[in-house]
Amino acid sequence: LSHSGEALVRAHRSGAAAAVTKTIGETAAQNPVAHIAKVRHGLINGERWSDEPPEYWSEHGIPIAVDGGATVIASMAIAPQRLGRWARAVVDAGAAALEVCSYCASEMVPMVSAAARAVEVPILAKVSANWPNVQEIASECLSAGAAGITATDSVGPALRFDIARREPVLGSGVGWLTGGAIFPISLRVVADVARATGCPIVGTGGVSGADESIEMLMAGAHAVGICSHAMLGGLQVFSKLARGLSRRLDALGYAGVSEVIGAGLSGLSLALESPPIAPAGESASVASFFSWTAERCTDCGVCRRVCAYEARRAPQEIDGDRCRLCGLCASACPTGALSMVQRRPGCPIDEDEGGKRR
């Protein structure tokens, strides 16, 4: 969606607050055929950065985008010893910020350092869930001059086969997974980085609607990035998401985005440090852990079907001797009629009967 200057302008005009270039490499990438495929809940791709050379971006692509009104973040994957030259070139062309990225964690800090020496615009370091020490790398990038973190990159390598052709769906064989399938992983990385650093974060990876955007903000993101969802749903998703986000924030009782940023982190810390344990021998108290709203219930049977312990007798009835308080019945309820109620001491957010924040 950001392969050219004109594409960046289209994203801007569709409601994106900023547009990130396709990652600029030292040379134009030669991509395999095919190199993007739709998979369940996302995409798998074998792309090798931008298929335009860096000269295109500094001389044409970024100036076209800026002239069209776009705020441009130039994404770059160039070796540290040559990154400074091209960082200066894209900033001179009008890029408002840089994002440096690499699939190799050891390259990130030298790349950030090289960019920070070359330019004065904000630098984002894009980190990957593939790195076991992502918090450490993020902290080191900030110390090296990054103004914030983009979390996270695609996940992989990943593989899918075309069973009729008996071949991989990608010409590259394996590729990188994006879209809704990786959202829980991306969310965890955002929260990890936020808890470790408290720095500004662009949360990206699997966001497909207002609720996921709110989760990203609750995890500590200050902005939300979208690519796969717009590739599959069209550029209109940007304005649609912005409208939906406003409605959801209002329904949840938030005055604005700033109130949501990091709102879930204290509850996460509490859960990680002292997770609630199902009460032993207190079957009578089980019912109090669930809330059922008759007006929302369609008696579809999902809650009964997914209960592996055969404890859910009806949407409003449970066998306390069988129930293990796993919560699957509530999370699987398609209408939200069934919910799991937790009143954990120290949790900063509670809900009233209408589901509003208080």
Secondary structure, DSSP 8 states (H G I E B T S, - for coil): --SSHHHHHHHHHTT-SSEE---B-SS-----SS-EEEETTEEEE---S-SS-HHHIIIIIHHHHHHTT--EEEEE---HHHHHHHHHHHHHTT-SEEEEE-S-HHHHHHHHHHHHHH--S-EEEEE-TT-TTHHHHHHHHHHTT-SEEEE---EEEE--EETTTTEESSTTSSEEEESGGGHHHHHHHHHHHHHHH---EEEESS--SHHHHHHHHHTT-SEEE-SHHHHHH-TTHHHHHHHHHHHHHHHTT-SSHHHHTTTTHHHHHHHHHS-----TT-GGGGGGGEEE-GGG----SHHHHT-TTS-EEETTEE-TTT-----HHHHH-SSS-EEE----TT-S--B-TT--B-
